[in-house]
């Protein structure tokens, strides 16, 4: 997950991805950021994120994103 957090930091600088739990609800990530993250997940991890999974709960923290990736991969 450390590599994943580093990749998130490249997409959105200045965000505390290690500790923040309201990335969407707190306005830290905007829709374009989420689109970039989804692209990175597909490109780097080979995991396609379906539209049904693009909800705030899955993107409010790095852990939530990681857990979503784990569910989609298995």
N, CA, C and O of each residue as an XYZ file, in Angstrom:
296
protein
N       0.825     -1.200      0.000
C       0.000      0.000      0.000
C       0.867      1.261      0.000
O       0.406      2.332     -0.395
N       2.107      1.134      0.438
C       3.006      2.288      0.472
C       3.216      2.864     -0.931
O       3.181      4.079     -1.129
N       3.434      1.967     -1.900
C       3.600      2.409     -3.290
C       2.324      3.108     -3.778
O       2.397      4.125     -4.467
N       1.173      2.567     -3.424
C      -0.114      3.139     -3.813
C      -0.250      4.568     -3.273
O      -0.670      5.469     -3.999
N       0.099      4.770     -2.027
C       0.015      6.107     -1.426
C       0.960      7.074     -2.138
O       0.611      8.235     -2.351
N       2.135      6.611     -2.500
C       3.067      7.467     -3.243
C       2.482      7.864     -4.598
O       2.656      8.995     -5.051
N       1.791      6.931     -5.235
C       1.158      7.229     -6.518
C       0.019      8.240     -6.331
O      -0.170      9.121     -7.170
N      -0.730      8.117     -5.245
C      -1.805      9.077     -4.961
C      -1.233     10.474     -4.747
O      -1.811     11.465     -5.194
N      -0.105     10.545     -4.068
C       0.529     11.843     -3.801
C       0.977     12.525     -5.089
O       1.021     13.753     -5.151
N       1.307     11.756     -6.104
C       1.687     12.333     -7.389
C       0.469     12.923     -8.102
O       0.581     13.901     -8.841
N      -0.679     12.321     -7.869
C      -1.908     12.812     -8.491
C      -2.398     14.066     -7.787
O      -2.812     15.022     -8.442
N      -2.356     14.074     -6.463
C      -2.861     15.208     -5.678
C      -1.848     15.540     -4.594
O      -1.824     14.918     -3.532
N      -1.028     16.513     -4.876
C       0.012     16.927     -3.926
C      -0.593     17.645     -2.720
O      -1.618     18.319     -2.826
N       0.064     17.484     -1.576
C      -0.340     18.204     -0.374
C      -1.466     17.578      0.420
O      -1.950     18.179      1.380
N      -1.892     16.394      0.045
C      -2.969     15.705      0.762
C      -2.349     14.605      1.621
O      -1.468     13.876      1.166
N      -2.811     14.490      2.854
C      -2.310     13.484      3.793
C      -3.045     12.162      3.563
O      -3.970     11.819      4.299
N      -2.626     11.433      2.541
C      -3.293     10.176      2.198
C      -3.105      9.106      3.266
O      -3.893      8.163      3.336
N      -2.069      9.239      4.102
C      -1.848      8.244      5.157
C      -2.908      8.311      6.249
O      -3.235      7.289      6.853
N      -3.454      9.506      6.514
C      -4.343      9.658      7.669
C      -5.737     10.188      7.348
O      -6.664      9.970      8.127
N      -5.906     10.866      6.242
C      -7.192     11.501      5.937
C      -8.252     10.451      5.620
O      -8.016      9.513      4.859
N      -9.437     10.635      6.227
C     -10.542      9.695      6.017
C     -11.770     10.356      5.403
O     -12.839      9.748      5.342
N     -11.622     11.586      4.954
C     -12.747     12.270      4.301
C     -12.254     12.993      3.041
O     -12.503     14.183      2.851
N     -11.556     12.248      2.195
C     -10.974     12.835      0.994
C     -12.032     13.436      0.078
O     -11.833     14.514     -0.482
N     -13.145     12.749     -0.074
C     -14.246     13.252     -0.908
C     -15.116     14.191     -0.086
O     -15.349     15.333     -0.482
N     -15.594     13.716      1.050
C     -16.513     14.506      1.885
C     -15.880     15.815      2.338
O     -16.577     16.817      2.496
N     -14.568     15.816      2.549
C     -13.875     17.020      2.997
C     -13.419     17.920      1.862
O     -12.842     18.980      2.103
N     -13.674     17.504      0.619
C     -13.328     18.324     -0.531
C     -11.868     18.279     -0.939
O     -11.423     19.107     -1.734
N     -11.111     17.318     -0.404
C      -9.700     17.189     -0.768
C      -9.540     16.669     -2.199
O      -8.608     17.054     -2.906
N     -10.456     15.793     -2.616
C     -10.437     15.251     -3.970
C     -11.669     15.729     -4.726
O     -12.780     15.722     -4.196
N     -11.463     16.138     -5.947
C     -12.543     16.547     -6.842
C     -12.763     15.436     -7.869
O     -12.006     14.466     -7.909
N     -13.786     15.577     -8.687
C     -14.130     14.530     -9.644
C     -12.972     14.213    -10.602
O     -12.739     13.048    -10.926
N     -12.251     15.238    -11.051
C     -11.127     14.992    -11.959
C     -10.035     14.180    -11.268
O      -9.396     13.336    -11.897
N      -9.819     14.431     -9.972
C      -8.828     13.653     -9.215
C      -9.229     12.183     -9.169
O      -8.392     11.296     -9.336
N     -10.516     11.934     -8.941
C     -11.014     10.556     -8.869
C     -10.828      9.865    -10.219
O     -10.453      8.694    -10.272
N     -11.088     10.587    -11.307
C     -10.890     10.020    -12.638
C      -9.422      9.650    -12.843
O      -9.117      8.592    -13.393
N      -8.518     10.517    -12.404
C      -7.087     10.222    -12.522
C      -6.705      9.006    -11.678
O      -5.911      8.172    -12.113
N      -7.264      8.904    -10.484
C      -6.981      7.764     -9.601
C      -7.483      6.472    -10.235
O      -6.789      5.455    -10.214
N      -8.682      6.511    -10.795
C      -9.241      5.320    -11.445
C      -8.348      4.886    -12.608
O      -8.104      3.694    -12.798
N      -7.868      5.850    -13.378
C      -6.961      5.538    -14.479
C      -5.663      4.917    -13.993
O      -5.155      3.968    -14.589
N      -5.129      5.463    -12.901
C      -3.896      4.928    -12.329
C      -4.109      3.498    -11.824
O      -3.249      2.640    -12.022
N      -5.235      3.239    -11.180
C      -5.535      1.893    -10.672
C      -5.597      0.910    -11.841
O      -5.071     -0.200    -11.755
N      -6.230      1.318    -12.913
C      -6.330      0.445    -14.092
C      -4.956      0.215    -14.721
O      -4.587     -0.918    -15.031
N      -4.214      1.288    -14.904
C      -2.902      1.227    -15.559
C      -1.870      0.454    -14.728
O      -1.191     -0.436    -15.239
N      -1.763      0.806    -13.442
C      -0.707      0.255    -12.583
C      -1.042     -1.103    -11.976
O      -0.149     -1.911    -11.718
N      -2.334     -1.353    -11.749
C      -2.722     -2.573    -11.038
C      -3.584     -3.512    -11.883
O      -3.877     -4.635    -11.474
N      -3.990     -3.036    -13.078
C      -4.810     -3.875    -13.951
C      -6.193     -4.139    -13.400
O      -6.807     -5.162    -13.706
N      -6.685     -3.221    -12.588
C      -8.003     -3.379    -11.970
C      -8.935     -2.324    -12.556
O      -8.689     -1.125    -12.424
N     -10.000     -2.774    -13.200
C     -10.996     -1.877    -13.774
C     -12.045     -1.550    -12.707
O     -12.627     -2.450    -12.101
N     -12.276     -0.258    -12.487
C     -13.255      0.182    -11.494
C     -14.576      0.461    -12.217
O     -14.672      1.422    -12.980
N     -15.595     -0.373    -11.982
C     -16.879     -0.146    -12.656
C     -17.596      1.080    -12.079
O     -17.353      1.463    -10.935
N     -18.474      1.688    -12.872
C     -19.200      2.877    -12.403
C     -19.922      2.674    -11.069
O     -20.040      3.607    -10.275
N     -20.399      1.462    -10.827
C     -21.129      1.198     -9.577
C     -20.249      1.363     -8.339
O     -20.764      1.533     -7.233
N     -18.927      1.314     -8.515
C     -17.998      1.431     -7.390
C     -17.477      2.858     -7.193
O     -16.738      3.129     -6.246
N     -17.862      3.758     -8.084
C     -17.385      5.142     -7.988
C     -18.333      5.910     -7.073
O     -19.174      6.691     -7.517
N     -18.161      5.653     -5.780
C     -18.976      6.284     -4.738
C     -18.034      6.860     -3.674
O     -16.920      6.368     -3.495
N     -18.480      7.894     -2.977
C     -17.600      8.518     -1.970
C     -16.998      7.538     -0.968
O     -15.824      7.668     -0.621
N     -17.759      6.575     -0.503
C     -17.241      5.632      0.490
C     -15.977      4.910      0.011
O     -15.112      4.575      0.820
N     -15.870      4.673     -1.284
C     -14.710      3.961     -1.821
C     -13.513      4.859     -2.072
O     -12.425      4.371     -2.378
N     -13.701      6.184     -1.944
C     -12.614      7.115     -2.249
C     -12.343      8.115     -1.124
O     -11.606      9.079     -1.328
N     -12.922      7.904      0.049
C     -12.727      8.828      1.171
C     -11.383      8.658      1.865
O     -10.966      9.533      2.624
N     -10.699      7.545      1.615
C      -9.368      7.327      2.204
C      -8.576      6.389      1.305
O      -9.146      5.661      0.491
N      -7.277      6.415      1.459
C      -6.426      5.501      0.705
C      -6.775      4.055      1.058
O      -6.782      3.189      0.183
N      -7.063      3.790      2.329
C      -7.427      2.433      2.746
C      -8.717      1.987      2.081
O      -8.831      0.838      1.656
N      -9.699      2.894      1.985
C     -10.965      2.546      1.332
C     -10.725      2.205     -0.138
O     -11.322      1.267     -0.666
N      -9.850      2.967     -0.795
C      -9.517      2.675     -2.194
C      -8.825      1.329     -2.302
O      -9.141      0.522     -3.176
N      -7.875      1.096     -1.403
C      -7.124     -0.168     -1.391
C      -8.066     -1.349     -1.165
O      -7.951     -2.377     -1.832
N      -9.001     -1.196     -0.218
C      -9.970     -2.259      0.061
C     -10.861     -2.512     -1.150
O     -11.171     -3.660     -1.466
N     -11.278     -1.428     -1.836
C     -12.094     -1.568     -3.037
C     -11.312     -2.347     -4.097
O     -11.857     -3.245     -4.738
N     -10.048     -2.004     -4.277
C      -9.202     -2.695     -5.243
C      -9.107     -4.184     -4.901
O      -9.172     -5.038     -5.786
N      -8.953     -4.479     -3.628
C      -8.857     -5.865     -3.176
C     -10.155     -6.627     -3.494
O     -10.116     -7.764     -3.965
N     -11.297     -5.988     -3.232
C     -12.591     -6.629     -3.535
C     -12.732     -6.872     -5.038
O     -13.177     -7.938     -5.463
N     -12.349     -5.874     -5.835
C     -12.509     -5.999     -7.281
C     -11.556     -7.027     -7.881
O     -11.874     -7.668     -8.883
N     -10.399     -7.178     -7.269
C      -9.406     -8.117     -7.770
C      -9.787     -9.556     -7.456
O      -9.427    -10.471     -8.197
N     -10.514     -9.760     -6.363
C     -10.868    -11.123     -5.930
C     -12.276    -11.483     -6.203
O     -12.700    -12.596     -5.890
